Amino acid sequence: DADVTQTPRNRITKTGKRIMLECSQTKGHDRMYWYRQDPGLGLRLIYYSFDVKDINKGEISDGYSVSRQAQAKFSLSLESAIPNQTALYFCATSVTGQDGYTFGSGTRLTVV
Amino acid sequence: RKEVEQDPGPFNVPEGATVAFNCTYSNSASQSFFWYRQDCRKEPKLLMSVYSSGNEDGRFTAQLNRASQYISLLIRDSKLSDSATYLCVVNMDGDMRFGAGTRLTVKP
């Protein structure tokens, strides 16, 4: 089993729909992150969490929300999906934030 | 100016060639630096951390120049399997900032 698991792997949804992307990890890391990747822009941080009671906005949090249900689970929601949220979404974990990140295999989201 | 800037490439090199990528960063107070490798449609994977004194891992050498605010990655004796996008990552004020990546294609 992967250390960081994202579901679904691929999703096509319609504009205005609510969608949730899920991430779970078996690494025991406290820190979890959601990023989106667009061609030519690199990964951009959406939200991050340092423990279950800690939620922080990243660079591009508008239009997204998150929930840290447990140390191992961190989900990302799009309340009302729009086409410019079409992207590749990655969840990541780390121990201290100064170390390297472990990424999930990504969710490819298409909003039509 | 982008916080982390990389030449997007693509770099097309023959097998066995030596290739080098540079990355510049904007925050002089940045403390930690990394190179990640990302295969097409896959997740980024940590290739190596970059230390002040420079470090080597097999065919890969990473260097940091704090005065000029850039890091580099050198790949010697390129293999077909080195074809990927290489992401420069800089920790700025506790946040990881990713470059957009440099694409490398190694050809037979």
Backbone of each chain as ProteinMPNN parsed JSONL, in Angstrom:
{"seq_chain_A": "DADVTQTPRNRITKTGKRIMLECSQTKGHDRMYWYRQDPGLGLRLIYYSFDVKDINKGEISDGYSVSRQAQAKFSLSLESAIPNQTALYFCATSVTGQDGYTFGSGTRLTVV", "coords_chain_A": {"N_chain_A": [[0.839, -1.202, 0.0], [0.377, 2.284, -0.701], [2.177, 4.993, 0.872], [0.955, 7.472, 1.042], [-2.237, 8.016, 0.152], [-4.479, 8.888, -2.354], [-7.818, 9.615, -3.224], [-10.521, 10.319, -5.477], [-8.626, 8.872, -8.267], [-8.999, 9.965, -10.732], [-11.352, 12.383, -11.899], [-14.269, 13.603, -13.333], [-16.307, 16.348, -13.33], [-19.254, 18.42, -13.123], [-19.728, 21.945, -13.664], [-20.457, 23.835, -10.805], [-21.047, 21.735, -9.142], [-20.524, 20.046, -6.0], [-17.551, 18.721, -4.745], [-15.428, 16.275, -3.271], [-12.118, 15.614, -2.443], [-10.03, 13.062, -1.311], [-7.536, 12.224, 1.136], [-5.3, 10.02, 2.602], [-2.903, 8.842, 4.984], [-0.171, 6.729, 5.943], [2.133, 7.241, 7.197], [2.38, 8.45, 9.614], [2.85, 11.137, 9.902], [2.537, 14.471, 11.115], [2.082, 16.771, 9.651], [0.21, 17.903, 6.932], [-0.682, 18.555, 3.518], [-2.313, 20.283, 0.824], [-1.94, 20.617, -2.628], [-2.169, 22.208, -5.838], [-1.476, 21.559, -9.269], [-0.642, 23.149, -12.178], [-0.043, 23.388, -15.681], [3.106, 24.804, -16.411], [3.113, 26.396, -14.149], [3.954, 25.282, -11.798], [3.708, 23.711, -8.532], [1.172, 24.812, -6.379], [0.244, 25.954, -3.172], [-2.679, 25.07, -1.458], [-4.121, 24.536, 0.998], [-2.991, 23.841, 4.352], [-2.112, 21.733, 7.142], [-1.06, 21.374, 10.45], [-1.657, 19.816, 12.594], [-4.411, 17.913, 13.967], [-6.173, 19.878, 14.914], [-5.489, 22.113, 13.595], [-5.673, 24.304, 10.93], [-4.724, 25.865, 7.971], [-4.687, 28.535, 5.618], [-3.417, 28.442, 2.318], [-1.579, 29.661, -0.478], [-3.548, 29.828, -2.487], [-6.351, 29.592, -1.594], [-9.013, 30.323, -2.037], [-12.278, 29.302, -2.901], [-11.972, 26.746, -2.107], [-12.163, 24.302, 0.555], [-11.144, 22.602, 3.566], [-10.822, 19.625, 5.56], [-9.611, 18.203, 8.482], [-9.808, 15.231, 9.507], [-8.636, 13.354, 11.081], [-5.381, 12.423, 12.336], [-4.37, 11.023, 10.224], [-5.91, 11.662, 8.011], [-6.941, 13.921, 5.514], [-8.99, 16.011, 3.898], [-10.044, 17.588, 0.877], [-12.277, 20.002, -0.292], [-14.302, 21.172, -2.962], [-16.575, 23.527, -3.059], [-18.336, 24.54, -4.96], [-17.757, 23.691, -7.918], [-15.678, 25.065, -10.507], [-14.69, 25.667, -13.937], [-11.969, 26.633, -14.04], [-10.786, 25.357, -11.978], [-9.951, 23.014, -12.839], [-7.376, 20.769, -12.765], [-4.338, 19.149, -11.628], [-4.297, 17.59, -8.591], [-2.489, 17.365, -5.598], [-1.84, 15.671, -2.587], [0.238, 15.966, 0.276], [2.665, 14.961, 2.747], [4.613, 15.715, 5.684], [7.308, 15.608, 8.087], [8.544, 17.71, 9.597], [8.284, 19.933, 8.044], [10.556, 21.129, 7.206], [11.809, 19.125, 6.103], [11.909, 16.795, 3.343], [8.986, 16.324, 1.328], [6.389, 13.819, 1.193], [4.497, 12.711, -1.412], [1.122, 12.04, -2.447], [-0.313, 10.063, -5.133], [-1.834, 11.693, -6.695], [-4.752, 13.479, -7.905], [-6.565, 13.746, -10.747], [-8.495, 16.255, -11.793], [-11.253, 17.289, -13.626], [-13.259, 19.913, -14.564], [-16.231, 20.505, -16.092]], "CA_chain_A": [[0.0, 0.0, 0.0], [1.122, 3.53, -0.755], [2.243, 5.727, 2.137], [-0.022, 8.544, 0.957], [-3.228, 7.538, -0.811], [-5.477, 9.878, -2.738], [-8.972, 9.132, -3.992], [-10.309, 9.383, -6.58], [-7.458, 9.163, -9.101], [-9.499, 10.826, -11.812], [-12.749, 12.734, -11.704], [-14.845, 14.635, -14.176], [-17.503, 16.852, -12.673], [-19.865, 19.552, -13.805], [-19.689, 23.243, -13.005], [-21.444, 24.034, -9.755], [-21.151, 20.563, -8.266], [-19.617, 19.931, -4.864], [-16.735, 17.527, -4.87], [-14.444, 16.101, -2.208], [-10.939, 14.796, -2.715], [-9.609, 12.521, -0.022], [-6.138, 11.861, 1.299], [-4.975, 9.333, 3.855], [-1.479, 8.509, 5.05], [0.241, 5.739, 6.943], [3.484, 7.597, 7.613], [2.378, 8.995, 10.966], [3.275, 12.531, 9.88], [1.537, 15.434, 11.59], [1.845, 17.845, 8.699], [-0.383, 17.492, 5.654], [-0.786, 19.677, 2.594], [-2.938, 20.106, -0.48], [-1.394, 21.443, -3.691], [-2.631, 21.967, -7.191], [-0.433, 21.733, -10.264], [-1.097, 23.552, -13.502], [1.107, 23.45, -16.602], [3.876, 26.038, -16.439], [2.999, 27.186, -12.919], [4.465, 24.614, -10.615], [2.727, 23.375, -7.505], [0.762, 25.923, -5.521], [-0.329, 25.464, -1.929], [-4.067, 25.447, -1.252], [-4.306, 24.526, 2.45], [-2.122, 22.922, 5.065], [-2.529, 21.445, 8.516], [0.061, 20.862, 11.227], [-2.212, 18.72, 13.389], [-5.854, 17.747, 13.757], [-6.932, 21.091, 15.229], [-4.815, 23.231, 12.948], [-5.945, 24.438, 9.502], [-4.179, 27.135, 7.512], [-4.831, 28.814, 4.195], [-2.211, 28.59, 1.531], [-1.495, 30.73, -1.478], [-4.718, 29.9, -3.378], [-7.405, 28.874, -0.885], [-10.367, 30.724, -2.439], [-13.018, 28.296, -3.652], [-11.672, 25.442, -1.522], [-12.168, 24.14, 2.002], [-10.519, 21.343, 3.959], [-11.179, 19.038, 6.846], [-8.609, 17.241, 8.986], [-10.679, 14.374, 10.314], [-7.769, 12.583, 11.972], [-3.999, 12.672, 11.946], [-4.069, 10.35, 8.968], [-6.846, 11.989, 6.932], [-7.049, 15.345, 5.206], [-9.782, 16.042, 2.674], [-10.187, 18.876, 0.207], [-13.574, 20.132, -0.933], [-14.648, 22.28, -3.825], [-18.0, 23.695, -2.742], [-19.061, 24.753, -6.214], [-16.626, 23.593, -8.852], [-15.675, 25.897, -11.721], [-13.723, 25.105, -14.897], [-10.557, 26.939, -13.813], [-10.27, 24.46, -10.953], [-9.406, 21.845, -13.537], [-5.946, 20.715, -12.446], [-3.864, 17.949, -10.954], [-4.241, 17.911, -7.167], [-1.64, 16.476, -4.822], [-1.726, 15.72, -1.138], [1.6, 15.66, 0.704], [2.898, 14.944, 4.193], [6.004, 15.88, 6.099], [7.537, 15.514, 9.527], [8.814, 19.008, 10.21], [8.124, 21.026, 7.102], [11.886, 21.447, 6.699], [12.283, 17.929, 5.415], [11.24, 16.557, 2.077], [7.594, 15.915, 1.393], [5.94, 12.61, 0.516], [3.287, 13.046, -2.135], [0.233, 11.03, -2.994], [-0.187, 9.927, -6.583], [-2.531, 12.771, -7.379], [-6.111, 13.37, -8.422], [-6.742, 14.596, -11.93], [-9.865, 16.763, -11.748], [-11.706, 18.077, -14.765], [-14.563, 20.535, -14.345], [-16.767, 20.849, -17.42]], "C_chain_A": [[0.87, 1.246, 0.0], [1.104, 4.208, 0.601], [1.2, 6.831, 2.192], [-0.976, 8.184, -0.182], [-4.26, 8.614, -1.085], [-6.598, 9.193, -3.512], [-9.896, 10.31, -4.303], [-9.036, 9.713, -7.35], [-7.807, 10.129, -10.229], [-10.958, 11.143, -11.541], [-13.127, 13.806, -12.71], [-16.142, 15.067, -13.517], [-18.03, 18.077, -13.418], [-19.721, 20.822, -12.99], [-20.818, 23.346, -11.992], [-21.602, 22.868, -8.794], [-20.165, 20.673, -7.11], [-18.833, 18.637, -5.009], [-15.72, 17.481, -3.743], [-13.326, 15.181, -2.696], [-10.384, 14.336, -1.371], [-8.15, 12.114, -0.029], [-5.979, 11.16, 2.631], [-3.516, 8.902, 3.808], [-1.188, 7.535, 6.184], [1.625, 6.062, 7.498], [3.533, 8.127, 9.053], [2.836, 10.438, 11.031], [2.151, 13.439, 10.375], [1.142, 16.432, 10.511], [1.298, 17.292, 7.389], [-0.716, 18.72, 4.83], [-1.635, 19.28, 1.376], [-2.349, 21.121, -1.446], [-2.19, 21.203, -4.964], [-1.49, 22.268, -8.145], [-1.084, 22.042, -11.598], [0.116, 23.66, -14.406], [1.786, 24.814, -16.541], [3.856, 26.845, -15.159], [3.615, 26.524, -11.704], [3.355, 24.307, -9.635], [2.431, 24.601, -6.653], [-0.027, 25.388, -4.335], [-1.749, 25.985, -1.742], [-4.364, 25.592, 0.247], [-3.261, 23.609, 3.062], [-2.555, 22.814, 6.515], [-1.349, 20.845, 9.258], [-0.378, 19.834, 12.266], [-3.723, 18.787, 13.26], [-6.622, 19.051, 13.989], [-6.396, 22.328, 14.518], [-5.083, 23.214, 11.447], [-5.446, 25.817, 9.086], [-4.387, 27.301, 6.014], [-3.457, 28.918, 3.545], [-2.354, 29.747, 0.559], [-2.804, 30.935, -2.244], [-5.911, 29.181, -2.77], [-8.822, 29.225, -1.337], [-11.031, 29.642, -3.282], [-12.822, 26.884, -3.14], [-11.901, 25.469, -0.013], [-11.557, 22.781, 2.306], [-11.074, 20.893, 5.301], [-10.096, 18.056, 7.245], [-9.333, 16.362, 9.992], [-9.897, 13.6, 11.375], [-6.346, 12.879, 11.546], [-3.732, 12.133, 10.549], [-4.92, 10.819, 7.797], [-7.018, 13.489, 6.772], [-7.781, 15.453, 3.884], [-9.929, 17.471, 2.172], [-11.534, 18.915, -0.493], [-13.622, 21.347, -1.845], [-16.157, 22.436, -3.675], [-18.851, 23.834, -3.977], [-18.012, 24.831, -7.324], [-16.812, 24.504, -10.065], [-14.567, 25.392, -12.646], [-12.264, 25.447, -14.609], [-9.981, 26.223, -12.591], [-9.848, 23.115, -11.548], [-7.895, 21.842, -13.357], [-5.626, 19.329, -11.915], [-3.659, 18.319, -9.488], [-3.398, 16.864, -6.436], [-1.795, 16.743, -3.337], [-0.285, 15.369, -0.778], [1.665, 15.653, 2.222], [4.354, 15.24, 4.474], [6.093, 15.769, 7.618], [7.638, 16.908, 10.13], [8.489, 20.183, 9.312], [9.45, 21.451, 6.506], [12.461, 20.265, 5.931], [11.559, 17.784, 4.085], [9.813, 16.088, 2.29], [7.407, 14.551, 0.731], [4.598, 12.933, -0.11], [2.439, 11.816, -2.402], [0.333, 11.034, -4.501], [-1.086, 10.87, -7.369], [-3.956, 12.426, -7.77], [-6.223, 14.316, -9.608], [-8.209, 14.987, -12.0], [-10.147, 17.604, -12.979], [-13.102, 18.6, -14.465], [-15.084, 21.02, -15.704], [-18.021, 21.729, -17.31]], "O_chain_A": [[1.942, 1.278, 0.604], [0.168, 4.043, 1.384], [0.626, 7.102, 3.247], [-0.564, 8.064, -1.336], [-4.843, 9.182, -0.162], [-6.359, 8.313, -4.339], [-10.039, 11.211, -3.476], [-8.426, 10.752, -7.098], [-7.011, 10.986, -10.614], [-11.708, 10.311, -11.03], [-12.404, 14.782, -12.911], [-16.982, 14.231, -13.185], [-17.331, 18.68, -14.232], [-19.605, 20.774, -11.765], [-21.966, 23.0, -12.269], [-22.228, 23.008, -7.743], [-19.115, 21.305, -7.225], [-19.387, 17.593, -5.352], [-15.212, 18.515, -3.309], [-13.568, 14.124, -3.278], [-10.282, 15.115, -0.424], [-7.601, 11.714, -1.056], [-6.457, 11.637, 3.66], [-2.965, 8.634, 2.741], [-1.854, 7.52, 7.219], [2.22, 5.241, 8.195], [4.61, 8.237, 9.638], [3.18, 10.924, 12.109], [0.975, 13.208, 10.094], [-0.002, 16.883, 10.464], [1.842, 16.349, 6.816], [-0.996, 19.79, 5.37], [-1.668, 18.121, 0.964], [-2.263, 22.312, -1.147], [-2.8, 20.15, -5.15], [-0.643, 23.119, -7.872], [-1.948, 21.31, -12.081], [1.203, 23.993, -13.936], [1.125, 25.85, -16.612], [4.515, 27.881, -15.078], [3.778, 27.172, -10.67], [2.19, 24.614, -9.889], [3.339, 25.332, -6.26], [-0.856, 24.489, -4.475], [-1.999, 27.185, -1.853], [-4.804, 26.649, 0.7], [-2.717, 22.726, 2.399], [-3.261, 23.672, 7.044], [-0.706, 19.919, 8.765], [0.445, 19.064, 12.762], [-4.253, 19.622, 12.527], [-7.626, 19.298, 13.32], [-6.807, 23.451, 14.81], [-4.765, 22.239, 10.766], [-5.711, 26.813, 9.76], [-4.28, 26.346, 5.244], [-2.491, 29.405, 4.132], [-3.142, 30.671, 0.759], [-3.143, 32.06, -2.611], [-6.435, 28.246, -3.376], [-9.753, 28.477, -1.039], [-10.449, 29.131, -4.238], [-13.418, 25.937, -3.654], [-11.842, 26.526, 0.616], [-11.461, 21.918, 1.434], [-11.691, 21.651, 6.05], [-9.705, 17.189, 6.463], [-9.455, 16.703, 11.169], [-10.432, 13.242, 12.424], [-6.122, 13.511, 10.514], [-2.963, 12.715, 9.785], [-4.666, 10.4, 6.668], [-7.21, 14.224, 7.74], [-7.258, 15.034, 2.852], [-9.937, 18.426, 2.948], [-11.897, 17.978, -1.203], [-13.061, 22.4, -1.543], [-16.924, 21.578, -4.112], [-19.961, 23.306, -4.038], [-17.464, 25.893, -7.618], [-17.917, 24.689, -10.575], [-13.614, 24.762, -12.189], [-11.387, 24.634, -14.903], [-8.831, 26.451, -12.214], [-9.441, 22.202, -10.829], [-7.214, 22.791, -13.746], [-6.494, 18.469, -11.772], [-2.926, 19.259, -9.181], [-3.566, 15.659, -6.623], [-1.871, 17.89, -2.895], [0.342, 14.559, -1.46], [0.832, 16.259, 2.896], [5.22, 15.045, 3.622], [5.088, 15.828, 8.327], [6.908, 17.246, 11.061], [8.427, 21.319, 9.781], [9.489, 22.059, 5.437], [13.455, 20.385, 5.214], [10.686, 18.588, 3.759], [9.488, 15.517, 3.33], [8.158, 14.174, -0.168], [3.673, 13.375, 0.571], [2.95, 10.707, -2.563], [0.984, 11.901, -5.085], [-1.088, 10.835, -8.599], [-4.318, 11.262, -7.94], [-6.007, 15.522, -9.488], [-9.069, 14.14, -12.24], [-9.387, 18.508, -13.327], [-14.013, 17.833, -14.153], [-14.451, 21.84, -16.37], [-18.599, 22.11, -18.328]]}, "seq_chain_B": "RKEVEQDPGPFNVPEGATVAFNCTYSNSASQSFFWYRQDCRKEPKLLMSVYSSGNEDGRFTAQLNRASQYISLLIRDSKLSDSATYLCVVNMDGDMRFGAGTRLTVKP", "coords_chain_B": {"N_chain_B": [[8.999, 39.154, -10.206], [9.367, 35.653, -10.138], [9.13, 33.517, -7.259], [10.595, 31.163, -7.173], [12.547, 30.196, -9.745], [12.918, 28.5, -12.781], [14.55, 27.302, -15.73], [12.418, 26.257, -18.2], [13.051, 24.41, -20.15], [12.491, 22.364, -23.066], [15.23, 20.158, -22.251], [17.049, 18.336, -24.398], [18.968, 15.585, -24.619], [21.673, 13.362, -25.541], [22.079, 9.916, -24.617], [24.394, 9.332, -22.016], [25.381, 11.868, -21.895], [26.325, 14.862, -20.072], [24.371, 16.926, -18.079], [23.124, 20.038, -16.899], [21.106, 21.775, -14.577], [19.817, 24.901, -13.554], [18.524, 26.903, -10.875], [16.909, 29.689, -9.597], [16.246, 31.644, -6.676], [14.141, 33.84, -4.728], [14.11, 34.676, -2.063], [16.385, 35.604, 0.225], [16.687, 34.627, 2.751], [16.038, 31.998, 2.776], [16.077, 28.602, 3.877], [16.216, 25.824, 3.414], [16.643, 23.445, 0.769], [15.742, 21.685, -2.187], [15.767, 19.092, -4.676], [13.36, 17.695, -6.753], [12.026, 14.938, -8.576], [9.813, 14.479, -11.251], [7.819, 12.334, -12.942], [5.928, 11.996, -15.992], [2.592, 12.814, -15.442], [2.699, 11.789, -12.9], [3.359, 11.703, -9.311], [5.472, 14.148, -7.656], [8.737, 13.191, -6.627], [11.113, 13.027, -4.05], [14.346, 13.786, -4.949], [16.896, 14.695, -4.095], [18.192, 16.39, -1.227], [19.614, 19.664, -0.866], [22.646, 20.742, 0.2], [24.64, 23.172, 1.956], [27.332, 22.781, 1.533], [27.378, 21.448, -0.776], [26.436, 18.423, -2.412], [26.545, 14.955, -3.309], [25.105, 12.264, -5.076], [25.594, 9.401, -6.32], [25.319, 9.605, -9.724], [24.388, 12.15, -9.605], [24.74, 15.534, -8.716], [24.347, 18.131, -6.448], [24.327, 21.619, -5.901], [24.657, 24.595, -3.942], [24.451, 28.06, -4.051], [24.56, 30.554, -2.065], [25.113, 33.275, -2.073], [24.554, 34.153, -4.644], [22.061, 33.227, -4.822], [21.157, 30.778, -5.998], [20.523, 27.375, -6.951], [21.843, 24.296, -8.145], [21.665, 21.427, -10.299], [23.424, 18.697, -11.336], [23.675, 16.206, -13.734], [25.369, 13.372, -14.48], [26.55, 11.197, -17.112], [24.05, 10.537, -18.466], [21.032, 8.655, -18.397], [18.48, 6.846, -20.186], [16.359, 6.524, -18.488], [16.465, 8.754, -16.922], [14.895, 10.668, -17.996], [12.539, 13.059, -17.383], [10.703, 15.51, -15.443], [12.316, 17.985, -13.607], [12.073, 19.37, -10.497], [12.698, 22.289, -8.726], [12.86, 23.126, -5.353], [12.229, 25.288, -2.706], [12.494, 26.156, 0.648], [10.782, 28.674, 2.087], [10.4, 30.826, 4.65], [9.166, 28.801, 6.131], [7.384, 27.734, 4.334], [7.093, 25.599, 1.543], [8.246, 26.347, -1.632], [7.659, 25.831, -4.989], [9.406, 25.428, -8.02], [8.496, 25.694, -11.506], [9.527, 23.649, -12.933], [11.941, 21.781, -14.882], [12.141, 20.273, -17.941], [13.514, 17.226, -18.948], [14.719, 15.264, -21.575], [16.171, 12.305, -22.392], [17.842, 10.842, -25.014], [18.285, 7.916, -27.113]], "CA_chain_B": [[9.93, 38.01, -10.249], [8.859, 34.461, -9.473], [9.895, 33.169, -6.057], [11.53, 30.102, -7.572], [12.527, 30.26, -11.196], [13.701, 27.482, -13.491], [14.448, 27.215, -17.173], [11.478, 25.154, -18.431], [13.549, 23.462, -21.137], [13.066, 21.072, -22.688], [16.598, 19.78, -22.527], [17.109, 17.061, -25.114], [20.379, 15.21, -24.62], [21.901, 11.944, -25.845], [22.554, 9.063, -23.514], [25.799, 9.498, -21.674], [25.736, 13.285, -21.775], [26.218, 15.548, -18.791], [23.427, 18.04, -18.206], [23.016, 20.805, -15.66], [19.956, 22.671, -14.429], [19.923, 25.912, -12.51], [17.277, 27.385, -10.284], [17.154, 30.863, -8.767], [15.192, 31.894, -5.698], [14.072, 35.274, -4.431], [14.208, 34.987, -0.64], [17.748, 35.332, 0.668], [16.655, 33.975, 4.059], [15.611, 30.598, 2.607], [16.95, 27.75, 4.678], [16.416, 24.461, 2.911], [16.53, 23.388, -0.679], [15.57, 20.298, -2.63], [15.408, 18.747, -6.051], [12.409, 16.61, -6.909], [11.838, 14.433, -9.918], [8.414, 14.166, -11.521], [7.529, 11.681, -14.215], [4.691, 12.492, -16.596], [1.32, 12.457, -14.801], [2.928, 11.133, -11.615], [3.654, 12.61, -8.224], [6.89, 14.473, -7.454], [9.457, 12.371, -5.652], [12.346, 13.674, -3.605], [15.588, 13.286, -5.542], [17.934, 14.954, -3.115], [18.279, 17.681, -0.557], [20.789, 20.419, -1.293], [23.326, 21.253, 1.382], [25.509, 24.319, 1.695], [28.655, 22.338, 1.089], [27.218, 20.651, -1.998], [26.345, 17.006, -2.12], [26.553, 14.08, -4.471], [24.459, 10.963, -4.894], [25.831, 8.681, -7.564], [25.546, 10.463, -10.9], [23.735, 13.437, -9.365], [25.422, 16.462, -7.814], [23.584, 19.349, -6.193], [25.126, 22.679, -5.28], [23.944, 25.778, -3.483], [25.219, 29.307, -4.017], [23.69, 31.482, -1.316], [25.402, 34.665, -2.44], [23.851, 34.437, -5.895], [20.699, 32.705, -4.65], [20.746, 29.748, -6.939], [20.951, 26.002, -6.749], [22.049, 23.606, -9.417], [21.658, 19.968, -10.321], [24.236, 18.161, -12.429], [23.483, 14.779, -13.971], [26.435, 12.831, -15.34], [26.279, 9.909, -17.759], [22.581, 10.473, -18.516], [20.365, 7.419, -18.811], [17.123, 7.033, -20.716], [15.444, 6.579, -17.348], [16.525, 10.076, -16.284], [13.904, 11.531, -18.64], [11.541, 13.455, -16.387], [10.759, 16.929, -15.105], [13.041, 18.191, -12.35], [11.508, 20.504, -9.783], [13.494, 22.941, -7.696], [11.98, 23.453, -4.24], [12.92, 26.122, -1.716], [11.695, 26.434, 1.84], [10.812, 30.104, 2.398], [9.574, 31.163, 5.818], [8.412, 27.624, 6.533], [6.565, 27.233, 3.23], [7.819, 25.1, 0.381], [7.91, 26.997, -2.894], [8.07, 24.957, -6.078], [9.592, 25.919, -9.364], [7.6, 25.068, -12.48], [10.16, 22.432, -13.42], [12.721, 21.722, -16.112], [11.901, 18.956, -18.561], [14.68, 16.578, -19.544], [14.525, 14.062, -22.369], [17.424, 11.648, -22.774], [17.541, 10.054, -26.202], [19.29, 6.885, -27.408]], "C_chain_B": [[9.306, 36.827, -9.516], [9.745, 34.128, -8.28], [10.948, 32.112, -6.344], [11.438, 29.985, -9.085], [13.459, 29.217, -11.81], [13.528, 27.662, -14.987], [13.537, 26.032, -17.492], [11.997, 24.083, -19.38], [12.634, 23.446, -22.356], [14.543, 20.957, -23.029], [16.543, 18.403, -23.194], [18.572, 16.677, -25.252], [20.523, 13.748, -25.004], [22.304, 11.192, -24.588], [24.034, 9.297, -23.282], [26.231, 10.948, -21.499], [25.667, 13.745, -20.32], [25.312, 16.756, -18.986], [23.297, 18.73, -16.857], [21.795, 21.712, -15.702], [20.259, 23.674, -13.333], [18.551, 26.345, -12.05], [17.635, 28.597, -9.441], [15.969, 31.073, -7.826], [15.286, 33.316, -5.189], [14.349, 35.616, -2.974], [15.585, 34.601, -0.101], [17.792, 34.619, 2.011], [16.239, 32.507, 3.973], [16.618, 29.668, 3.25], [17.179, 26.355, 4.121], [15.98, 24.365, 1.458], [16.502, 21.921, -1.123], [15.452, 20.239, -4.141], [14.468, 17.554, -6.006], [12.389, 16.196, -8.37], [10.367, 14.113, -10.081], [8.292, 13.548, -12.909], [6.152, 12.129, -14.688], [3.461, 11.925, -15.886], [1.505, 11.699, -13.482], [3.239, 12.17, -10.544], [5.142, 12.958, -8.182], [7.494, 13.552, -6.405], [10.787, 13.032, -5.322], [13.557, 12.998, -4.237], [16.745, 13.47, -4.56], [17.748, 16.314, -2.462], [19.557, 18.368, -1.036], [21.407, 21.059, -0.069], [24.324, 22.339, 0.99], [26.847, 23.922, 1.112], [28.586, 21.597, -0.246], [27.147, 19.186, -1.635], [26.138, 16.201, -3.397], [25.856, 12.781, -4.119], [24.577, 10.223, -6.209], [26.138, 9.643, -8.702], [25.004, 11.887, -10.723], [24.529, 14.272, -8.363], [24.589, 17.717, -7.685], [24.492, 20.364, -5.521], [24.238, 23.867, -4.955], [24.893, 26.964, -3.494], [24.343, 30.358, -3.355], [23.91, 32.926, -1.754], [24.633, 35.071, -3.693], [22.434, 33.897, -5.901], [20.309, 31.768, -5.79], [21.232, 28.389, -6.482], [21.055, 25.333, -8.103], [21.97, 22.1, -9.218], [22.425, 19.526, -11.562], [23.974, 16.667, -12.541], [24.568, 14.321, -14.939], [25.983, 11.522, -15.956], [24.773, 9.646, -17.832], [22.092, 9.12, -19.026], [18.995, 7.756, -19.39], [16.13, 7.235, -19.572], [15.509, 7.896, -16.587], [15.519, 11.041, -16.902], [12.753, 11.786, -17.674], [11.551, 14.978, -16.305], [11.383, 17.063, -13.734], [12.575, 19.499, -11.713], [12.477, 20.998, -8.733], [12.529, 23.389, -6.596], [12.775, 24.178, -3.163], [11.981, 26.364, -0.551], [11.872, 27.909, 2.208], [9.864, 30.366, 3.563], [8.674, 30.002, 6.229], [7.519, 27.05, 5.454], [7.445, 26.75, 2.103], [7.326, 25.826, -0.855], [8.508, 26.17, -4.023], [8.333, 25.749, -7.351], [8.669, 25.164, -10.312], [8.224, 23.831, -13.124], [10.916, 22.614, -14.715], [12.564, 20.32, -16.696], [13.169, 18.458, -19.249], [14.228, 15.361, -20.336], [15.888, 13.531, -22.77], [17.109, 10.683, -23.911], [18.646, 9.058, -26.5], [20.336, 7.415, -28.379]], "O_chain_B": [[8.781, 36.976, -8.412], [10.943, 34.412, -8.277], [12.059, 32.168, -5.817], [10.371, 29.707, -9.633], [14.616, 29.074, -11.415], [12.484, 28.12, -15.452], [13.842, 24.906, -17.098], [11.461, 22.975, -19.422], [12.034, 24.479, -22.651], [15.033, 21.579, -23.972], [16.048, 17.437, -22.614], [19.334, 17.368, -25.928], [19.591, 12.968, -24.813], [22.806, 11.774, -23.627], [24.817, 9.441, -24.221], [27.327, 11.218, -21.008], [25.044, 13.111, -19.47], [25.469, 17.514, -19.942], [23.353, 18.089, -15.807], [21.492, 22.332, -16.722], [20.875, 23.345, -12.32], [17.553, 26.173, -12.75], [18.575, 28.538, -8.648], [14.835, 30.719, -8.148], [16.354, 33.93, -5.208], [14.779, 36.73, -2.674], [15.908, 33.418, 0.015], [18.826, 34.06, 2.377], [16.102, 31.846, 5.002], [17.827, 29.887, 3.191], [18.24, 25.77, 4.339], [15.095, 25.081, 0.99], [17.14, 21.053, -0.527], [15.084, 21.216, -4.793], [14.722, 16.554, -5.334], [12.689, 16.981, -9.269], [9.738, 13.551, -9.184], [8.626, 14.174, -13.916], [5.322, 12.58, -13.898], [3.312, 10.711, -15.75], [0.578, 11.045, -13.003], [3.367, 13.36, -10.832], [5.979, 12.167, -8.616], [6.844, 13.184, -5.426], [11.489, 13.53, -6.203], [13.765, 11.795, -4.082], [17.47, 12.527, -4.242], [17.223, 17.252, -3.062], [20.467, 17.718, -1.55], [20.753, 21.837, 0.625], [24.783, 22.409, -0.15], [27.423, 24.643, 0.297], [29.609, 21.17, -0.78], [27.744, 18.759, -0.646], [25.634, 16.696, -4.406], [25.996, 12.262, -3.012], [23.753, 10.399, -7.108], [27.104, 10.404, -8.642], [25.157, 12.726, -11.61], [24.934, 13.785, -7.307], [24.172, 18.303, -8.684], [25.32, 20.016, -4.68], [23.216, 24.108, -5.599], [26.016, 26.873, -2.996], [23.494, 30.974, -4.0], [22.962, 33.71, -1.794], [24.127, 36.189, -3.791], [21.692, 34.085, -6.866], [19.282, 31.942, -6.446], [22.205, 28.265, -5.739], [20.432, 25.755, -9.077], [22.179, 21.58, -8.122], [22.114, 19.929, -12.683], [24.044, 15.945, -11.546], [24.671, 14.814, -16.062], [25.139, 10.819, -15.399], [24.289, 8.64, -17.314], [22.657, 8.534, -19.949], [18.43, 8.815, -19.116], [15.185, 8.017, -19.682], [14.692, 8.134, -15.697], [15.316, 12.134, -16.372], [12.087, 10.859, -17.213], [12.311, 15.646, -17.007], [11.023, 16.339, -12.806], [12.669, 20.574, -12.305], [13.012, 20.217, -7.946], [11.486, 23.973, -6.891], [13.852, 23.737, -2.763], [10.821, 26.729, -0.737], [12.96, 28.341, 2.59], [8.658, 30.144, 3.452], [7.531, 30.218, 6.634], [6.947, 25.976, 5.64], [8.424, 27.403, 1.743], [6.121, 25.91, -1.095], [9.696, 25.849, -4.02], [7.56, 26.638, -7.709], [8.127, 24.117, -9.959], [7.532, 23.055, -13.784], [10.591, 23.473, -15.535], [12.823, 19.318, -16.029], [13.804, 19.175, -20.022], [13.461, 14.533, -19.846], [16.67, 14.23, -23.414], [16.235, 9.824, -23.794], [19.81, 9.306, -26.185], [21.262, 6.691, -28.744]]}, "name": "protein", "num_of_chains": 2, "seq": "DADVTQTPRNRITKTGKRIMLECSQTKGHDRMYWYRQDPGLGLRLIYYSFDVKDINKGEISDGYSVSRQAQAKFSLSLESAIPNQTALYFCATSVTGQDGYTFGSGTRLTVVRKEVEQDPGPFNVPEGATVAFNCTYSNSASQSFFWYRQDCRKEPKLLMSVYSSGNEDGRFTAQLNRASQYISLLIRDSKLSDSATYLCVVNMDGDMRFGAGTRLTVKP"}
